[in-house]
Amino acid sequence: MKTMLIETGGNVKTTVFLFTDTQIKVEGQVEDINNLLNTGEIPNIFGPEDKGDICEKIRPVAKLEQKA
């Protein structure tokens, strides 16, 4: 989930996340997906170091959006 969120976060294209019940290996995955669908986030998925990296990656995209 973490990798998917990072890869699609700054992406302008539409992304589809599709999974079946046979792909669920840990029940916690269902809870994470439920949180993502209900609140738009997964609690505590990113640590402080991850958040800094994400901000640096998204900053140029945000500046372009601000100008538009």
N, CA, C and O atoms as CSV, one atom per row, in Angstrom:
chain,resi,resn,atom,element,x,y,z
A,1,MET,N,N,0.834,-1.193,0.000
A,1,MET,CA,C,0.000,0.000,0.000
A,1,MET,C,C,0.874,1.250,0.000
A,1,MET,O,O,0.597,2.222,-0.702
A,2,LYS,N,N,1.916,1.203,0.788
A,2,LYS,CA,C,2.799,2.358,0.893
A,2,LYS,C,C,3.414,2.705,-0.468
A,2,LYS,O,O,3.438,3.870,-0.865
A,3,THR,N,N,3.903,1.698,-1.170
A,3,THR,CA,C,4.507,1.907,-2.486
A,3,THR,C,C,3.480,2.458,-3.469
A,3,THR,O,O,3.783,3.375,-4.232
A,4,MET,N,N,2.283,1.910,-3.456
A,4,MET,CA,C,1.237,2.374,-4.358
A,4,MET,C,C,0.907,3.841,-4.096
A,4,MET,O,O,0.767,4.621,-5.037
A,5,LEU,N,N,0.783,4.216,-2.843
A,5,LEU,CA,C,0.451,5.603,-2.517
A,5,LEU,C,C,1.552,6.560,-2.950
A,5,LEU,O,O,1.267,7.651,-3.444
A,6,ILE,N,N,2.807,6.161,-2.770
A,6,ILE,CA,C,3.924,7.015,-3.173
A,6,ILE,C,C,3.962,7.162,-4.689
A,6,ILE,O,O,4.137,8.268,-5.201
A,7,GLU,N,N,3.801,6.059,-5.406
A,7,GLU,CA,C,3.889,6.097,-6.862
A,7,GLU,C,C,2.742,6.863,-7.498
A,7,GLU,O,O,2.934,7.487,-8.542
A,8,THR,N,N,1.575,6.837,-6.911
A,8,THR,CA,C,0.420,7.509,-7.511
A,8,THR,C,C,0.168,8.902,-6.944
A,8,THR,O,O,-0.651,9.644,-7.487
A,9,GLY,N,N,0.843,9.266,-5.881
A,9,GLY,CA,C,0.572,10.535,-5.223
A,9,GLY,C,C,0.784,11.760,-6.088
A,9,GLY,O,O,-0.068,12.649,-6.090
A,10,GLY,N,N,1.860,11.847,-6.810
A,10,GLY,CA,C,2.138,13.001,-7.648
A,10,GLY,C,C,1.748,12.782,-9.090
A,10,GLY,O,O,2.020,13.619,-9.950
A,11,ASN,N,N,1.114,11.666,-9.353
A,11,ASN,CA,C,0.749,11.289,-10.709
A,11,ASN,C,C,-0.527,12.012,-11.115
A,11,ASN,O,O,-1.491,12.056,-10.351
A,12,VAL,N,N,-0.531,12.573,-12.309
A,12,VAL,CA,C,-1.691,13.301,-12.789
A,12,VAL,C,C,-2.697,12.345,-13.436
A,12,VAL,O,O,-3.877,12.672,-13.564
A,13,LYS,N,N,-2.230,11.180,-13.836
A,13,LYS,CA,C,-3.099,10.208,-14.490
A,13,LYS,C,C,-4.030,9.538,-13.478
A,13,LYS,O,O,-3.752,9.500,-12.279
A,14,THR,N,N,-5.132,9.018,-13.992
A,14,THR,CA,C,-6.059,8.260,-13.165
A,14,THR,C,C,-5.448,6.905,-12.838
A,14,THR,O,O,-4.835,6.273,-13.699
A,15,THR,N,N,-5.610,6.466,-11.619
A,15,THR,CA,C,-5.069,5.189,-11.175
A,15,THR,C,C,-6.193,4.338,-10.613
A,15,THR,O,O,-7.074,4.837,-9.912
A,16,VAL,N,N,-6.156,3.053,-10.925
A,16,VAL,CA,C,-7.150,2.113,-10.413
A,16,VAL,C,C,-6.440,1.110,-9.532
A,16,VAL,O,O,-5.408,0.557,-9.912
A,17,PHE,N,N,-6.992,0.877,-8.359
A,17,PHE,CA,C,-6.484,-0.132,-7.436
A,17,PHE,C,C,-7.517,-1.246,-7.403
A,17,PHE,O,O,-8.623,-1.061,-6.896
A,18,LEU,N,N,-7.158,-2.392,-7.937
A,18,LEU,CA,C,-8.083,-3.504,-8.048
A,18,LEU,C,C,-7.500,-4.720,-7.343
A,18,LEU,O,O,-6.356,-5.096,-7.600
A,19,PHE,N,N,-8.259,-5.326,-6.475
A,19,PHE,CA,C,-7.797,-6.531,-5.795
A,19,PHE,C,C,-8.980,-7.460,-5.576
A,19,PHE,O,O,-10.132,-7.027,-5.549
A,20,THR,N,N,-8.680,-8.734,-5.421
A,20,THR,CA,C,-9.722,-9.723,-5.164
A,20,THR,C,C,-9.525,-10.311,-3.772
A,20,THR,O,O,-8.482,-10.114,-3.148
A,21,ASP,N,N,-10.510,-11.016,-3.301
A,21,ASP,CA,C,-10.424,-11.602,-1.962
A,21,ASP,C,C,-9.309,-12.635,-1.851
A,21,ASP,O,O,-8.831,-12.905,-0.749
A,22,THR,N,N,-8.888,-13.214,-2.964
A,22,THR,CA,C,-7.804,-14.195,-2.917
A,22,THR,C,C,-6.444,-13.537,-2.720
A,22,THR,O,O,-5.476,-14.210,-2.368
A,23,GLN,N,N,-6.362,-12.233,-2.943
A,23,GLN,CA,C,-5.105,-11.517,-2.786
A,23,GLN,C,C,-4.867,-11.033,-1.357
A,23,GLN,O,O,-3.783,-10.541,-1.045
A,24,ILE,N,N,-5.849,-11.166,-0.507
A,24,ILE,CA,C,-5.717,-10.727,0.880
A,24,ILE,C,C,-4.899,-11.764,1.638
A,24,ILE,O,O,-5.339,-12.900,1.817
A,25,LYS,N,N,-3.722,-11.375,2.079
A,25,LYS,CA,C,-2.844,-12.283,2.805
A,25,LYS,C,C,-2.894,-12.023,4.312
A,25,LYS,O,O,-2.680,-12.931,5.114
A,26,VAL,N,N,-3.178,-10.784,4.684
A,26,VAL,CA,C,-3.237,-10.389,6.087
A,26,VAL,C,C,-4.519,-9.579,6.274
A,26,VAL,O,O,-4.799,-8.678,5.483
A,27,GLU,N,N,-5.291,-9.885,7.298
A,27,GLU,CA,C,-6.554,-9.187,7.527
A,27,GLU,C,C,-6.361,-7.675,7.680
A,27,GLU,O,O,-7.272,-6.900,7.386
A,28,GLY,N,N,-5.188,-7.260,8.134
A,28,GLY,CA,C,-4.905,-5.835,8.289
A,28,GLY,C,C,-4.975,-5.079,6.977
A,28,GLY,O,O,-5.217,-3.872,6.964
A,29,GLN,N,N,-4.765,-5.787,5.863
A,29,GLN,CA,C,-4.860,-5.144,4.552
A,29,GLN,C,C,-6.279,-4.620,4.306
A,29,GLN,O,O,-6.458,-3.535,3.753
A,30,VAL,N,N,-7.267,-5.386,4.712
A,30,VAL,CA,C,-8.656,-4.971,4.528
A,30,VAL,C,C,-8.935,-3.718,5.349
A,30,VAL,O,O,-9.616,-2.806,4.881
A,31,GLU,N,N,-8.422,-3.670,6.548
A,31,GLU,CA,C,-8.609,-2.492,7.398
A,31,GLU,C,C,-7.925,-1.268,6.788
A,31,GLU,O,O,-8.479,-0.170,6.814
A,32,ASP,N,N,-6.716,-1.457,6.238
A,32,ASP,CA,C,-6.011,-0.350,5.591
A,32,ASP,C,C,-6.796,0.172,4.390
A,32,ASP,O,O,-6.927,1.383,4.211
A,33,ILE,N,N,-7.309,-0.722,3.581
A,33,ILE,CA,C,-8.089,-0.315,2.407
A,33,ILE,C,C,-9.370,0.389,2.845
A,33,ILE,O,O,-9.774,1.381,2.239
A,34,ASN,N,N,-9.997,-0.115,3.879
A,34,ASN,CA,C,-11.199,0.509,4.416
A,34,ASN,C,C,-10.904,1.929,4.895
A,34,ASN,O,O,-11.666,2.850,4.603
A,35,ASN,N,N,-9.816,2.112,5.620
A,35,ASN,CA,C,-9.437,3.450,6.080
A,35,ASN,C,C,-9.164,4.380,4.900
A,35,ASN,O,O,-9.567,5.543,4.916
A,36,LEU,N,N,-8.486,3.872,3.888
A,36,LEU,CA,C,-8.171,4.684,2.716
A,36,LEU,C,C,-9.448,5.129,2.009
A,36,LEU,O,O,-9.561,6.283,1.596
A,37,LEU,N,N,-10.389,4.234,1.871
A,37,LEU,CA,C,-11.645,4.576,1.204
A,37,LEU,C,C,-12.508,5.518,2.033
A,37,LEU,O,O,-13.166,6.399,1.480
A,38,ASN,N,N,-12.514,5.345,3.346
A,38,ASN,CA,C,-13.377,6.152,4.214
A,38,ASN,C,C,-12.796,7.514,4.568
A,38,ASN,O,O,-13.529,8.500,4.633
A,39,THR,N,N,-11.494,7.580,4.797
A,39,THR,CA,C,-10.902,8.832,5.270
A,39,THR,C,C,-9.881,9.431,4.312
A,39,THR,O,O,-9.483,10.585,4.470
A,40,GLY,N,N,-9.451,8.648,3.312
A,40,GLY,CA,C,-8.454,9.144,2.370
A,40,GLY,C,C,-7.027,8.962,2.865
A,40,GLY,O,O,-6.090,9.460,2.242
A,41,GLU,N,N,-6.852,8.265,3.963
A,41,GLU,CA,C,-5.510,8.031,4.486
A,41,GLU,C,C,-5.456,6.720,5.261
A,41,GLU,O,O,-6.480,6.163,5.658
A,42,ILE,N,N,-4.242,6.252,5.461
A,42,ILE,CA,C,-4.007,5.074,6.293
A,42,ILE,C,C,-3.177,5.554,7.474
A,42,ILE,O,O,-2.039,5.987,7.291
A,43,PRO,N,N,-3.723,5.487,8.680
A,43,PRO,CA,C,-3.006,6.023,9.842
A,43,PRO,C,C,-1.624,5.395,10.020
A,43,PRO,O,O,-1.457,4.179,9.929
A,44,ASN,N,N,-0.655,6.247,10.273
A,44,ASN,CA,C,0.719,5.856,10.601
A,44,ASN,C,C,1.421,5.022,9.535
A,44,ASN,O,O,2.319,4.245,9.859
A,45,ILE,N,N,1.029,5.169,8.271
A,45,ILE,CA,C,1.695,4.401,7.217
A,45,ILE,C,C,3.050,5.024,6.873
A,45,ILE,O,O,3.973,4.315,6.474
A,46,PHE,N,N,3.171,6.332,7.024
A,46,PHE,CA,C,4.419,7.015,6.704
A,46,PHE,C,C,5.067,7.565,7.967
A,46,PHE,O,O,4.414,8.196,8.798
A,47,GLY,N,N,6.360,7.313,8.090
A,47,GLY,CA,C,7.133,7.872,9.190
A,47,GLY,C,C,7.583,9.281,8.843
A,47,GLY,O,O,7.374,9.730,7.716
A,48,PRO,N,N,8.197,9.989,9.783
A,48,PRO,CA,C,8.652,11.362,9.539
A,48,PRO,C,C,9.623,11.476,8.363
A,48,PRO,O,O,9.557,12.436,7.596
A,49,GLU,N,N,10.523,10.500,8.218
A,49,GLU,CA,C,11.480,10.563,7.113
A,49,GLU,C,C,10.787,10.382,5.768
A,49,GLU,O,O,11.185,10.994,4.777
A,50,ASP,N,N,9.755,9.547,5.730
A,50,ASP,CA,C,8.984,9.354,4.498
A,50,ASP,C,C,8.241,10.634,4.122
A,50,ASP,O,O,8.194,11.009,2.951
A,51,LYS,N,N,7.671,11.291,5.105
A,51,LYS,CA,C,6.905,12.510,4.844
A,51,LYS,C,C,7.777,13.601,4.239
A,51,LYS,O,O,7.333,14.324,3.347
A,52,GLY,N,N,9.003,13.727,4.712
A,52,GLY,CA,C,9.933,14.709,4.138
A,52,GLY,C,C,10.258,14.402,2.688
A,52,GLY,O,O,10.286,15.302,1.850
A,53,ASP,N,N,10.503,13.134,2.390
A,53,ASP,CA,C,10.784,12.720,1.012
A,53,ASP,C,C,9.593,12.985,0.106
A,53,ASP,O,O,9.757,13.446,-1.024
A,54,ILE,N,N,8.405,12.697,0.593
A,54,ILE,CA,C,7.191,12.907,-0.201
A,54,ILE,C,C,6.991,14.394,-0.488
A,54,ILE,O,O,6.638,14.773,-1.605
A,55,CYS,N,N,7.212,15.222,0.506
A,55,CYS,CA,C,7.063,16.669,0.318
A,55,CYS,C,C,8.034,17.187,-0.741
A,55,CYS,O,O,7.671,18.036,-1.555
A,56,GLU,N,N,9.241,16.690,-0.731
A,56,GLU,CA,C,10.233,17.116,-1.726
A,56,GLU,C,C,9.836,16.674,-3.136
A,56,GLU,O,O,10.049,17.409,-4.100
A,57,LYS,N,N,9.266,15.493,-3.256
A,57,LYS,CA,C,8.857,14.990,-4.571
A,57,LYS,C,C,7.648,15.740,-5.117
A,57,LYS,O,O,7.557,15.962,-6.325
A,58,ILE,N,N,6.731,16.129,-4.261
A,58,ILE,CA,C,5.480,16.738,-4.704
A,58,ILE,C,C,5.579,18.260,-4.861
A,58,ILE,O,O,4.739,18.874,-5.520
A,59,ARG,N,N,6.597,18.859,-4.262
A,59,ARG,CA,C,6.733,20.318,-4.301
A,59,ARG,C,C,6.706,20.886,-5.725
A,59,ARG,O,O,5.976,21.850,-5.955
A,60,PRO,N,N,7.467,20.341,-6.704
A,60,PRO,CA,C,7.409,20.903,-8.058
A,60,PRO,C,C,6.025,20.785,-8.689
A,60,PRO,O,O,5.594,21.696,-9.396
A,61,VAL,N,N,5.335,19.700,-8.450
A,61,VAL,CA,C,3.987,19.510,-8.990
A,61,VAL,C,C,3.033,20.534,-8.370
A,61,VAL,O,O,2.205,21.117,-9.070
A,62,ALA,N,N,3.149,20.747,-7.082
A,62,ALA,CA,C,2.284,21.713,-6.391
A,62,ALA,C,C,2.535,23.131,-6.899
A,62,ALA,O,O,1.594,23.911,-7.043
A,63,LYS,N,N,3.786,23.469,-7.168
A,63,LYS,CA,C,4.093,24.814,-7.694
A,63,LYS,C,C,3.482,25.008,-9.072
A,63,LYS,O,O,2.972,26.086,-9.377
A,64,LEU,N,N,3.527,23.977,-9.907
A,64,LEU,CA,C,2.907,24.074,-11.224
A,64,LEU,C,C,1.396,24.248,-11.127
A,64,LEU,O,O,0.807,25.031,-11.872
A,65,GLU,N,N,0.777,23.523,-10.216
A,65,GLU,CA,C,-0.658,23.636,-10.006
A,65,GLU,C,C,-1.041,25.024,-9.491
A,65,GLU,O,O,-2.085,25.562,-9.859
A,66,GLN,N,N,-0.204,25.589,-8.653
A,66,GLN,CA,C,-0.473,26.901,-8.081
A,66,GLN,C,C,-0.467,27.969,-9.170
A,66,GLN,O,O,-1.247,28.920,-9.114
A,67,LYS,N,N,0.410,27.814,-10.156
A,67,LYS,CA,C,0.509,28.787,-11.243
A,67,LYS,C,C,-0.663,28.690,-12.213
A,67,LYS,O,O,-1.007,29.667,-12.878
A,68,ALA,N,N,-1.274,27.512,-12.292
A,68,ALA,CA,C,-2.367,27.296,-13.260
A,68,ALA,C,C,-3.658,27.886,-12.803
A,68,ALA,O,O,-4.664,27.788,-13.505
